[in-house]
Amino acid sequence: MDPLTRIFPIVLCLLLLGLVALPLFLAHGPERERVAYSVFEQELNANRIKSVTVSGDEIEATREDGSTIVTTRVPPDLSTQFERHKIEYSATATSGTSWVSWLLWLPMLLVLPFLFMRGGVGGAGAAMAMTRSKARVFTETDTKTTFDDVAGVDEAKEELKEVVAFLKDPVSYGRLGAHVPKGVLLVGPPGTGKTLLARAVAGEAGVPFLSINGSEFVELYVGVGAARVRDLFEQGRKSAPAIIFIDELDALGHARGAPGRLGGNDEKEQTLNQLLSEVDGFDPTVGLVLLAATNRPEILDPALLRAGRFDRQVLVDRPDKTGRVQILNIYLKKIRLGSDVSAEEVAALTPGFTGADLATLVNEAALLATRRSSESVVTADFTAAIERIVAGLEKKNRLLSRKEREIVAYHEMGHALTSSLLPGVDRVQKVSIIPRGIGALGYTIQRPTEDRFLLTEDELENKMAVLLGGRAAERLVFGEVSTGAADDLAKASDIARSAAAQYGMVPSLGEVAYDRQRSMLLQGGDTPAWLERTYAEQTAREIDCAVRELVARASERATDLLSTRRDLLERGARLLLEKETLSAADLQVLLNAPPAELTAVKSADRIPAVSEPGSVA
């Protein structure tokens, strides 16, 4: 913001405050008594007047005791009387406006320069600066980002290359009568590189880049947002060929009249209407391209997405393993790597990570290496950084009782064994009973062998069995369950409900999709789930029964699996209590070891003599 614009409200407030305080200042000046002229003559004849000041038709006389009297009649022979009584007198020149009037006009005289200081030919001044667009303008030399700096989104780059080709040579590109789409909407989860991709388009094309956030259009005052939209497109036309980029478009383009938005917002709707009008009005042949980004396309107004406006949507999705390798290769160049670090191995450990997540991962690994005064970043640093991002910070000072540590050890070993023994589930990377994050007393990290996009019925059932493996181990060993499986139960129940109501995997319910993904555009954000149901109460009861049956079957399967391998569960829990953390290699050794004969284990003897959590480095 311009410094003059920032200081203007402060100066105005100070001047107004001074204007209010002026009467109080004048009221607390020297006390003056207004009297009739006859009283003044009596005081004069009694020789009680010390000095006199004549101003226009007003006489201000000071008595011998220091008090002041004022009268308003001035006779022509007044000076003769003053000389006869030997009184000091003086006169002041009069004008049409008193000094008090000038003080009252002073605030306005001081404010006017601020109003016109920023005005030029046709300028509106600082008072109208709020209607100007807040877009940050990057010239073609400022935008140094290119497609080489963007990885993992090859399909999105291919979609945008024709925009670059048009901006570079609009005449040749439109030789057959085609023109570039007016608006291109980048859609994808947060952190996938939508803003970076938009800047890369400007960098490749070598044109000015006007960037603004959707929330910067709306202000307290009505009409400011619409004025800023007009000013933004006016700047774009003057800089053409150029790119206008609106980030977080959902802050500006929320659907009008959507359920859950009672009363509406006239200012936002005026701003959106102005944006629609500007998109319709500009000529794409002049070289002005409108890009926007959002991670919530479902709440956008349908008028924005119709043909002729944002008629092309480019998906910027989470990268697959190949994309993660490409992204890591960009960030790994910026740090000093050890010889054992492989981008392929790190990418295999990070399924579902976005580009922003991978940037954070590389930085976190470098910080961990710096803390231990290492000369380079090694694979162990990346593994620790992944655990910190996924599971949270280690809480080595959180002391658990001996009984709680035992329950956590059997719980986590139940997860690890069911995951290792069932087909079609992610392999276990690490098991630990060291508390992490806010509420995790232990954790089991699984690593997928490959990127998966489809799951079969058996794989979903196996996944639920793995989630319930910890609870099954607790019931099998202790005869009761704890509250530690609350999150596991919630996830297993969600999978079961999706299988019954969305995927049609329960024969008794038929091949019908009873539930569907909620649409924020159609249902608003706070609509109760029961209002979305399109099926009868009897059907809802059947779905609930099917969910209960699926969860119970998965729990029974996990219990049977652990019962037949009770000796493996006992040895694994003892090993976990001793080491506190087991790697994938440790689990493989445990699974391949010859089964030992299980002896009766008393509850008091189940815990080996190990140190409390936090004492192990």
C-alpha positions as CSV (number, residue, x, y, z in Angstrom):
1,M,0.0,0.0,0.0
2,D,1.2,3.5,-0.8
3,P,2.6,5.3,2.3
4,L,0.4,8.3,1.6
5,T,-2.6,6.1,1.5
6,R,-1.7,4.7,4.9
7,I,-1.0,8.0,6.6
8,F,-4.1,9.8,5.2
9,P,-6.6,8.3,7.7
10,I,-4.2,9.0,10.6
11,V,-3.8,12.7,9.6
12,L,-7.5,13.1,9.1
13,C,-8.3,11.6,12.5
14,L,-5.8,13.9,14.2
15,L,-7.2,17.0,12.5
16,L,-10.8,16.1,13.5
17,L,-9.6,15.5,17.1
18,G,-8.0,18.9,17.1
19,L,-11.1,20.5,15.7
20,V,-13.2,18.9,18.5
21,A,-10.7,20.0,21.2
22,L,-10.5,23.6,19.9
23,P,-13.7,24.9,21.7
24,L,-12.5,23.2,24.9
25,F,-9.1,25.0,24.6
26,L,-10.8,28.3,24.0
27,A,-13.2,27.7,26.9
28,H,-10.3,27.3,29.3
29,G,-8.5,30.5,28.2
30,P,-8.3,33.7,30.4
31,E,-11.7,34.5,32.0
32,R,-13.3,37.6,30.5
33,E,-16.4,39.4,31.9
34,R,-18.7,41.1,29.3
35,V,-20.2,44.3,30.8
36,A,-22.2,47.3,29.7
37,Y,-20.4,50.4,28.6
38,S,-21.7,52.3,31.7
39,V,-20.0,49.8,34.0
40,F,-16.8,50.3,32.0
41,E,-17.1,54.1,32.5
42,Q,-17.6,53.7,36.2
43,E,-14.5,51.6,36.5
44,L,-12.6,54.1,34.3
45,N,-13.7,57.1,36.5
46,A,-12.8,55.2,39.6
47,N,-9.2,54.7,38.2
48,R,-9.5,50.9,38.5
49,I,-8.5,50.2,34.9
50,K,-4.8,49.4,34.2
51,S,-4.8,48.9,30.4
52,V,-7.1,48.9,27.4
53,T,-7.1,47.1,24.0
54,V,-9.4,48.3,21.3
55,S,-10.3,45.9,18.5
56,G,-13.0,47.2,16.1
57,D,-16.1,48.0,18.1
58,E,-14.9,45.9,21.1
59,I,-13.0,47.2,24.2
60,E,-11.1,44.8,26.4
61,A,-10.0,46.4,29.7
62,T,-7.7,44.9,32.3
63,R,-8.4,46.0,35.9
64,E,-5.7,46.6,38.6
65,D,-6.5,43.2,40.2
66,G,-5.8,41.4,36.9
67,S,-9.4,40.7,35.9
68,T,-10.7,41.5,32.4
69,I,-13.9,43.1,31.3
70,V,-15.2,43.5,27.7
71,T,-17.7,46.0,26.3
72,T,-18.7,46.7,22.7
73,R,-19.4,50.5,22.5
74,V,-16.5,52.7,21.3
75,P,-17.3,56.5,21.5
76,P,-15.2,58.8,19.3
77,D,-13.5,60.7,22.2
78,L,-12.4,57.5,23.9
79,S,-8.7,58.2,23.5
80,T,-9.0,61.5,25.3
81,Q,-10.5,59.8,28.3
82,F,-7.6,57.3,28.4
83,E,-5.1,60.1,28.3
84,R,-6.8,62.0,31.0
85,H,-6.8,59.0,33.3
86,K,-3.2,58.1,32.3
87,I,-4.2,54.6,31.0
88,E,-2.1,52.5,28.6
89,Y,-4.2,51.7,25.5
90,S,-3.6,50.0,22.1
91,A,-5.7,49.1,19.1
92,T,-5.6,46.0,16.7
93,A,-6.5,45.9,13.0
94,T,-9.8,44.2,12.2
95,S,-10.6,41.8,9.3
96,G,-13.6,40.1,8.0
97,T,-12.6,36.7,9.5
98,S,-11.3,36.2,13.1
99,W,-8.4,33.9,14.0
100,V,-10.9,31.4,15.4
101,S,-12.6,31.1,12.0
102,W,-9.2,30.5,10.4
103,L,-8.6,27.7,12.9
104,L,-12.0,26.1,12.0
105,W,-11.0,26.1,8.3
106,L,-7.4,24.8,9.0
107,P,-8.3,21.1,9.0
108,M,-9.9,21.3,5.5
109,L,-7.0,23.2,4.2
110,L,-4.6,20.6,5.4
111,V,-6.7,17.6,4.1
112,L,-7.0,19.0,0.6
113,P,-3.3,18.3,-0.3
114,F,-3.7,14.7,0.7
115,L,-6.8,14.3,-1.4
116,F,-5.1,15.5,-4.5
117,M,-1.4,14.6,-3.8
118,R,-1.7,11.3,-5.8
119,G,-4.0,12.8,-8.5
120,G,-2.6,13.5,-11.9
121,V,-4.4,14.1,-15.1
122,G,-7.6,12.2,-14.5
123,G,-6.3,10.9,-11.1
124,A,-8.7,10.2,-8.4
125,G,-6.3,10.8,-5.5
126,A,-5.6,8.8,-2.4
127,A,-9.2,8.9,-1.3
128,M,-10.2,6.9,-4.4
129,A,-7.1,4.6,-4.2
130,M,-9.1,1.8,-2.6
131,T,-11.0,1.3,-5.9
132,R,-7.7,0.4,-7.7
133,S,-6.8,-3.1,-8.3
134,K,-4.3,-4.7,-5.8
135,A,-2.8,-6.9,-8.5
136,R,0.9,-7.5,-8.3
137,V,2.4,-6.9,-11.8
138,F,5.4,-8.9,-12.8
139,T,7.1,-7.9,-16.0
140,E,8.4,-10.4,-18.5
141,T,11.9,-10.0,-16.9
142,D,10.6,-10.5,-13.4
143,T,8.9,-13.8,-14.1
144,K,11.8,-16.2,-14.2
145,T,9.7,-19.4,-13.7
146,T,9.5,-21.7,-16.6
147,F,8.0,-25.2,-17.3
148,D,11.4,-26.6,-16.3
149,D,10.7,-25.5,-12.8
150,V,7.3,-27.4,-12.8
151,A,7.3,-31.2,-12.5
152,G,4.8,-34.0,-11.9
153,V,2.0,-32.4,-13.9
154,D,2.9,-33.2,-17.5
155,E,-0.7,-33.4,-18.7
156,A,-1.5,-30.0,-17.3
157,K,1.7,-28.5,-19.0
158,E,0.7,-29.9,-22.3
159,E,-2.8,-28.3,-22.0
160,L,-1.2,-24.9,-21.3
161,K,1.5,-25.0,-24.0
162,E,-1.0,-23.8,-26.6
163,V,-1.7,-20.8,-24.4
164,V,2.0,-20.0,-24.5
165,A,2.1,-20.6,-28.3
166,F,-0.8,-18.1,-28.8
167,L,0.8,-15.4,-26.6
168,K,4.1,-15.8,-28.5
169,D,2.6,-15.6,-32.0
170,P,-1.2,-14.9,-32.0
171,V,-1.2,-14.3,-35.8
172,S,0.2,-17.6,-36.8
173,Y,-1.7,-19.5,-34.2
174,G,-5.1,-18.1,-35.3
175,R,-4.5,-18.5,-39.1
176,L,-7.3,-21.0,-39.3
177,G,-9.7,-18.8,-37.4
178,A,-9.2,-20.4,-33.9
179,H,-8.6,-18.4,-30.8
180,V,-7.3,-19.4,-27.4
181,P,-9.9,-20.0,-24.7
182,K,-10.9,-16.9,-22.8
183,G,-10.5,-18.4,-19.4
184,V,-8.5,-21.4,-18.2
185,L,-9.3,-22.7,-14.7
186,L,-6.7,-24.7,-12.9
187,V,-8.4,-27.2,-10.5
188,G,-6.7,-29.5,-8.0
189,P,-5.9,-30.2,-4.3
190,P,-3.9,-27.6,-2.3
191,G,-0.2,-27.7,-2.8
192,T,-0.2,-29.4,-6.3
193,G,1.4,-26.4,-8.0
194,K,-1.4,-24.4,-9.6
195,T,0.1,-21.0,-8.9
196,L,3.5,-22.1,-9.9
197,L,2.1,-23.5,-13.2
198,A,0.4,-20.2,-13.9
199,R,3.6,-18.2,-13.4
200,A,5.5,-20.7,-15.6
201,V,3.0,-19.9,-18.4
202,A,3.9,-16.3,-18.1
203,G,7.6,-17.0,-17.9
204,E,7.5,-19.2,-21.0
205,A,5.5,-16.7,-23.0
206,G,7.6,-13.7,-21.9
207,V,4.6,-11.5,-21.1
208,P,3.6,-9.4,-18.1
209,F,1.9,-11.4,-15.3
210,L,-0.8,-9.7,-13.2
211,S,-1.5,-11.8,-10.1
212,I,-4.2,-11.2,-7.5
213,N,-6.0,-13.2,-4.9
214,G,-9.8,-13.6,-5.0
215,S,-10.2,-12.2,-1.5
216,E,-8.5,-8.9,-2.4
217,F,-11.5,-7.8,-4.5
218,V,-14.0,-7.5,-1.6
219,E,-13.8,-4.7,0.9
220,L,-16.1,-3.1,3.5
221,Y,-17.4,-0.5,1.1
222,V,-20.1,-1.4,-1.5
223,G,-18.9,-1.1,-5.1
224,V,-15.2,-1.3,-4.3
225,G,-14.9,-4.9,-5.5
226,A,-16.5,-4.2,-8.9
227,A,-14.3,-1.1,-9.4
228,R,-11.2,-3.2,-8.7
229,V,-12.3,-5.8,-11.3
230,R,-12.7,-3.0,-13.9
231,D,-9.3,-1.6,-13.0
232,L,-7.7,-5.0,-13.2
233,F,-8.9,-5.7,-16.7
234,E,-8.0,-2.2,-17.7
235,Q,-4.4,-2.8,-16.5
236,G,-4.4,-6.1,-18.5
237,R,-5.5,-4.4,-21.7
238,K,-2.8,-1.7,-21.4
239,S,-0.2,-4.4,-20.9
240,A,-1.4,-6.9,-23.5
241,P,-0.3,-9.4,-24.5
242,A,-0.5,-10.4,-20.8
243,I,-1.8,-12.9,-18.4
244,I,-4.3,-12.1,-15.6
245,F,-4.2,-14.7,-12.8
246,I,-6.8,-14.9,-10.1
247,D,-5.8,-17.2,-7.3
248,E,-8.4,-18.7,-4.9
249,L,-11.2,-17.9,-7.3
250,D,-13.8,-19.5,-5.0
251,A,-13.4,-16.6,-2.6
252,L,-14.8,-14.4,-5.4
253,G,-16.9,-16.7,-7.5
254,H,-19.1,-18.5,-4.8
255,A,-22.4,-19.6,-6.3
256,R,-25.1,-17.0,-5.9
257,G,-28.2,-18.0,-4.0
258,A,-26.6,-21.4,-2.9
259,P,-28.4,-23.1,0.0
260,G,-26.9,-22.3,3.4
261,R,-26.1,-18.7,2.4
262,L,-29.1,-16.9,3.9
263,G,-29.6,-13.3,2.9
264,G,-26.8,-13.2,0.3
265,N,-24.1,-10.6,0.0
266,D,-24.7,-7.8,-2.4
267,E,-21.1,-6.6,-2.5
268,K,-19.8,-10.1,-3.5
269,E,-22.5,-10.6,-6.0
270,Q,-21.8,-7.2,-7.6
271,T,-18.1,-8.1,-7.8
272,L,-18.9,-11.5,-9.4
273,N,-21.3,-9.9,-11.9
274,Q,-18.6,-7.4,-12.9
275,L,-16.1,-10.2,-13.4
276,L,-18.6,-12.1,-15.6
277,S,-19.2,-8.9,-17.6
278,E,-15.4,-8.3,-18.1
279,V,-14.8,-11.9,-19.2
280,D,-17.6,-11.5,-21.8
281,G,-16.3,-8.2,-22.9
282,F,-12.6,-8.6,-23.6
283,D,-11.4,-9.7,-27.0
284,P,-9.1,-12.8,-26.8
285,T,-7.4,-11.8,-30.1
286,V,-5.6,-8.9,-28.3
287,G,-3.5,-11.3,-26.4
288,L,-5.1,-11.1,-23.0
289,V,-5.5,-14.5,-21.3
290,L,-7.3,-15.1,-18.0
291,L,-6.1,-17.9,-15.7
292,A,-7.6,-18.8,-12.3
293,A,-7.0,-21.4,-9.7
294,T,-9.2,-23.1,-7.1
295,N,-9.3,-26.2,-5.0
296,R,-13.1,-26.1,-4.6
297,P,-14.7,-26.0,-8.1
298,E,-17.9,-27.5,-6.8
299,I,-18.9,-24.2,-5.1
300,L,-18.2,-21.9,-8.1
301,D,-21.1,-20.2,-9.7
302,P,-22.3,-22.1,-12.9
303,A,-22.1,-18.8,-14.8
304,L,-18.4,-18.8,-14.4
305,L,-17.9,-22.2,-15.9
306,R,-20.1,-21.9,-19.0
307,A,-18.8,-21.9,-22.5
308,G,-17.1,-18.6,-23.4
309,R,-15.9,-17.9,-19.9
310,F,-13.8,-20.4,-17.9
311,D,-14.6,-23.0,-20.6
312,R,-11.4,-25.0,-20.1
313,Q,-10.6,-26.7,-16.8
314,V,-7.2,-28.2,-16.4
315,L,-6.7,-30.8,-13.6
316,V,-3.6,-30.4,-11.5
317,D,-3.7,-33.6,-9.5
318,R,-1.5,-35.2,-6.9
319,P,1.6,-36.6,-8.7
320,D,2.1,-40.4,-9.2
321,K,5.4,-42.1,-8.4
322,T,7.0,-40.9,-11.6
323,G,5.9,-37.4,-11.0
324,R,7.2,-37.4,-7.4
325,V,10.6,-38.5,-8.7
326,Q,10.6,-35.6,-11.1
327,I,9.6,-33.1,-8.3
328,L,12.2,-34.5,-5.9
329,N,14.9,-34.2,-8.5
330,I,14.2,-30.5,-8.6
331,Y,14.3,-29.9,-4.8
332,L,17.2,-32.4,-4.2
333,K,19.5,-30.2,-6.3
334,K,19.3,-27.5,-3.7
335,I,20.7,-29.5,-0.8
336,R,23.9,-31.5,-0.2
337,L,23.0,-35.2,-0.5
338,G,24.6,-38.3,0.8
339,S,25.6,-41.1,-1.6
340,D,22.9,-43.4,-0.3
341,V,19.9,-41.2,-1.2
342,S,17.8,-42.2,-4.1
343,A,14.9,-40.1,-5.4
344,E,13.1,-43.3,-6.4
345,E,13.2,-44.7,-2.9
346,V,12.0,-41.5,-1.3
347,A,9.2,-41.3,-3.9
348,A,8.2,-44.8,-3.0
349,L,7.8,-43.8,0.6
350,T,5.6,-40.8,-0.1
351,P,2.4,-41.9,-1.8
352,G,-0.2,-39.1,-1.8
353,F,2.3,-36.3,-1.2
354,T,1.8,-33.1,-3.2
355,G,4.6,-30.9,-4.6
356,A,4.4,-28.7,-1.5
357,D,4.6,-31.7,0.7
358,L,7.7,-32.9,-1.0
359,A,9.3,-29.5,-0.7
360,T,8.6,-29.5,3.0
361,L,10.0,-33.1,3.3
362,V,13.3,-32.1,1.6
363,N,13.6,-29.1,3.8
364,E,12.8,-31.1,7.0
365,A,15.3,-33.7,6.1
366,A,18.0,-31.0,5.6
367,L,17.1,-29.5,9.0
368,L,17.4,-32.9,10.7
369,A,20.8,-33.4,9.2
370,T,21.9,-29.9,10.3
371,R,20.8,-30.6,13.9
372,R,23.1,-33.6,14.1
373,S,26.0,-31.7,12.5
374,S,26.1,-33.9,9.5
375,E,28.0,-33.1,6.3
376,S,25.2,-34.3,4.1
377,V,21.6,-35.4,4.1
378,V,21.2,-39.2,4.2
379,T,18.3,-41.6,3.7
380,A,17.7,-41.9,7.5
381,D,17.0,-38.1,7.5
382,F,14.3,-38.5,4.9
383,T,12.8,-41.5,6.8
384,A,12.7,-39.5,10.0
385,A,11.2,-36.5,8.1
386,I,8.5,-38.6,6.6
387,E,7.6,-40.0,10.1
388,R,7.4,-36.5,11.5
389,I,5.2,-35.3,8.7
390,V,2.9,-38.3,8.7
391,A,2.7,-39.3,12.4
392,G,3.8,-36.0,14.1
393,L,6.6,-35.1,16.5
394,E,8.0,-37.7,18.9
395,K,6.8,-37.3,22.5
396,K,9.6,-39.0,24.3
397,N,8.8,-37.3,27.5
398,R,5.2,-38.6,27.6
399,L,5.5,-41.3,30.2
400,L,3.1,-44.3,30.0
401,S,2.5,-46.8,32.7
402,R,3.8,-50.4,32.3
403,K,0.2,-51.6,31.6
404,E,-0.4,-48.9,29.0
405,R,2.9,-49.7,27.2
406,E,1.9,-53.4,27.0
407,I,-1.5,-52.6,25.6
408,V,0.0,-50.3,23.0
409,A,2.6,-52.9,22.0
410,Y,0.1,-55.7,21.4
411,H,-2.2,-53.2,19.6
412,E,0.4,-52.1,17.2
413,M,1.8,-55.6,16.7
414,G,-1.8,-56.7,15.8
415,H,-1.9,-54.1,13.0
416,A,1.6,-55.1,11.8
417,L,0.9,-58.9,11.7
418,T,-2.5,-58.6,10.0
419,S,-0.9,-56.3,7.4
420,S,2.0,-58.6,6.8
421,L,-0.1,-61.8,6.6
422,L,-3.1,-60.6,4.5
423,P,-2.8,-60.2,0.7
424,G,-3.5,-57.0,-1.2
425,V,-2.7,-54.6,1.6
426,D,0.2,-52.1,2.0
427,R,3.4,-53.5,3.5
428,V,4.5,-52.3,7.0
429,Q,7.4,-49.9,7.0
430,K,7.8,-49.3,10.7
431,V,6.1,-50.0,14.0
432,S,6.7,-48.0,17.1
433,I,5.3,-47.5,20.6
434,I,6.9,-44.1,21.0
435,P,4.0,-41.5,21.3
436,R,3.8,-39.1,18.5
437,G,1.6,-36.1,17.6
438,I,-1.3,-35.1,19.7
439,G,-2.9,-38.3,20.7
440,A,-1.1,-41.2,19.1
441,L,0.5,-43.5,21.8
442,G,2.0,-45.7,19.0
443,Y,1.9,-46.0,15.3
444,T,2.2,-48.4,12.4
445,I,3.4,-46.9,9.1
446,Q,2.5,-48.8,5.9
447,R,4.1,-48.3,2.5
448,P,2.2,-49.2,-0.7
449,T,4.2,-51.2,-3.2
450,E,2.6,-49.3,-6.1
451,D,0.1,-46.5,-6.8
452,R,-3.4,-47.9,-6.6
453,F,-6.5,-46.4,-8.1
454,L,-9.0,-49.3,-7.7
455,L,-9.7,-51.7,-4.8
456,T,-11.6,-54.9,-5.0
457,E,-14.1,-56.3,-2.4
458,D,-11.5,-58.6,-0.9
459,E,-8.9,-55.8,-0.7
460,L,-11.4,-53.6,1.1
461,E,-12.2,-56.4,3.6
462,N,-8.5,-57.0,4.2
463,K,-8.0,-53.3,4.8
464,M,-10.8,-53.3,7.4
465,A,-9.2,-56.4,9.0
466,V,-5.9,-54.6,9.3
467,L,-7.6,-51.6,10.9
468,L,-9.3,-53.8,13.4
469,G,-6.2,-56.0,14.0
470,G,-5.1,-53.9,17.0
471,R,-8.4,-54.1,18.7
472,A,-8.6,-57.9,18.0
473,A,-5.1,-58.3,19.6
474,E,-6.2,-56.5,22.7
475,R,-9.3,-58.7,23.1
476,L,-7.4,-61.8,22.4
477,V,-4.6,-61.1,25.0
478,F,-6.4,-59.1,27.7
479,G,-10.0,-60.2,27.2
480,E,-11.1,-56.6,26.8
481,V,-10.5,-53.6,24.6
482,S,-9.3,-50.1,25.2
483,T,-10.1,-46.6,23.8
484,G,-7.0,-46.7,21.7
485,A,-8.9,-48.2,18.7
486,A,-11.4,-45.3,18.3
487,D,-9.8,-44.0,15.1
488,D,-9.5,-47.5,13.7
489,L,-13.2,-48.1,14.3
490,A,-14.2,-44.9,12.6
491,K,-12.1,-45.6,9.5
492,A,-13.3,-49.2,9.2
493,S,-16.9,-48.0,9.6
494,D,-16.4,-45.5,6.8
495,I,-15.1,-48.2,4.5
496,A,-18.0,-50.5,5.3
497,R,-20.6,-47.8,4.7
498,S,-19.0,-46.9,1.4
499,A,-19.0,-50.5,0.3
500,A,-22.7,-50.9,1.3
501,A,-24.2,-47.6,0.2
502,Q,-21.9,-46.4,-2.6
503,Y,-20.1,-49.3,-4.2
504,G,-23.0,-51.8,-4.3
505,M,-20.9,-54.6,-2.7
506,V,-23.6,-56.0,-0.4
507,P,-25.9,-58.5,-2.4
508,S,-28.9,-58.0,-0.1
509,L,-29.0,-54.3,-0.9
510,G,-28.7,-54.7,-4.6
511,E,-26.5,-52.9,-7.0
512,V,-27.7,-49.5,-6.0
513,A,-25.8,-46.4,-5.0
514,Y,-27.8,-45.1,-2.1
515,D,-25.2,-42.4,-1.0
516,R,-23.3,-40.1,-3.3
517,Q,-20.5,-37.7,-2.9
518,R,-21.9,-34.5,-1.3
519,S,-21.9,-31.5,-3.7
520,M,-21.2,-28.2,-1.9
521,L,-22.8,-26.4,-4.8
522,L,-26.1,-28.2,-4.5
523,Q,-26.3,-28.9,-0.8
524,G,-24.4,-26.0,0.8
525,G,-21.9,-26.6,3.6
526,D,-24.0,-27.2,6.6
527,T,-26.9,-29.3,5.3
528,P,-27.6,-32.2,7.7
529,A,-26.9,-35.6,6.2
530,W,-30.4,-36.9,6.8
531,L,-31.8,-34.2,4.5
532,E,-29.8,-35.7,1.6
533,R,-31.3,-39.2,2.0
534,T,-33.3,-40.3,-1.0
535,Y,-34.3,-43.7,0.5
536,A,-36.7,-45.0,3.0
537,E,-36.2,-45.6,6.7
538,Q,-36.3,-49.4,6.1
539,T,-33.5,-49.1,3.6
540,A,-31.5,-47.0,6.0
541,R,-31.9,-49.7,8.6
542,E,-30.7,-52.4,6.1
543,I,-27.7,-50.3,5.3
544,D,-26.8,-49.9,9.0
545,C,-27.2,-53.7,9.5
546,A,-25.0,-54.3,6.5
547,V,-22.3,-52.0,7.8
548,R,-22.4,-53.7,11.2
549,E,-22.1,-57.1,9.6
550,L,-19.1,-56.1,7.4
551,V,-17.3,-54.6,10.4
552,A,-18.0,-57.7,12.5
553,R,-16.8,-60.0,9.8
554,A,-13.6,-58.0,9.4
555,S,-13.0,-58.1,13.2
556,E,-13.6,-61.9,13.3
557,R,-11.2,-62.4,10.4
558,A,-8.5,-60.5,12.2
559,T,-9.1,-62.3,15.5
560,D,-8.9,-65.7,13.8
561,L,-5.7,-64.8,12.0
562,L,-4.0,-63.7,15.2
563,S,-5.3,-66.6,17.2
564,T,-3.6,-69.1,14.9
565,R,-0.4,-67.1,15.2
566,R,-0.5,-66.3,18.9
567,D,3.1,-67.2,19.4
568,L,4.1,-64.7,16.7
569,L,2.0,-62.0,18.3
570,E,3.6,-62.7,21.7
571,R,7.2,-62.7,20.4
572,G,6.5,-59.6,18.3
573,A,5.0,-57.6,21.3
574,R,8.0,-58.6,23.5
575,L,10.5,-57.5,20.8
576,L,8.6,-54.2,20.4
577,L,8.6,-53.5,24.1
578,E,12.3,-54.1,24.2
579,K,13.3,-52.0,21.1
580,E,10.3,-49.6,21.1
581,T,10.7,-49.4,17.3
582,L,10.8,-52.1,14.6
583,S,11.7,-51.6,11.0
584,A,10.5,-53.5,8.0
585,A,13.6,-55.7,8.1
586,D,13.0,-56.5,11.8
587,L,9.5,-57.6,11.0
588,Q,10.7,-59.8,8.1
589,V,13.2,-61.5,10.5
590,L,10.4,-62.1,13.0
591,L,8.1,-63.6,10.3
592,N,10.8,-65.8,8.9
593,A,12.0,-67.1,12.3
594,P,11.0,-70.7,13.2
595,P,7.9,-70.8,15.5
596,A,8.9,-71.2,19.1
597,E,6.8,-73.3,21.5
598,L,4.5,-71.0,23.4
599,T,4.6,-71.4,27.1
600,A,2.0,-70.1,29.6
601,V,2.6,-66.4,30.1
602,K,1.3,-64.8,33.2
603,S,0.1,-61.3,33.0
604,A,2.7,-60.1,35.6
605,D,5.5,-61.7,33.6
606,R,4.4,-60.3,30.2
607,I,6.4,-57.1,30.5
608,P,10.2,-57.4,30.3
609,A,12.5,-55.3,32.4
610,V,13.0,-52.3,30.1
611,S,13.4,-48.6,30.7
612,E,10.6,-46.1,30.6
613,P,9.8,-44.3,27.3
614,G,12.1,-41.3,26.8
615,S,15.2,-42.9,28.2
616,V,16.1,-44.5,24.9
617,A,18.0,-42.3,22.5
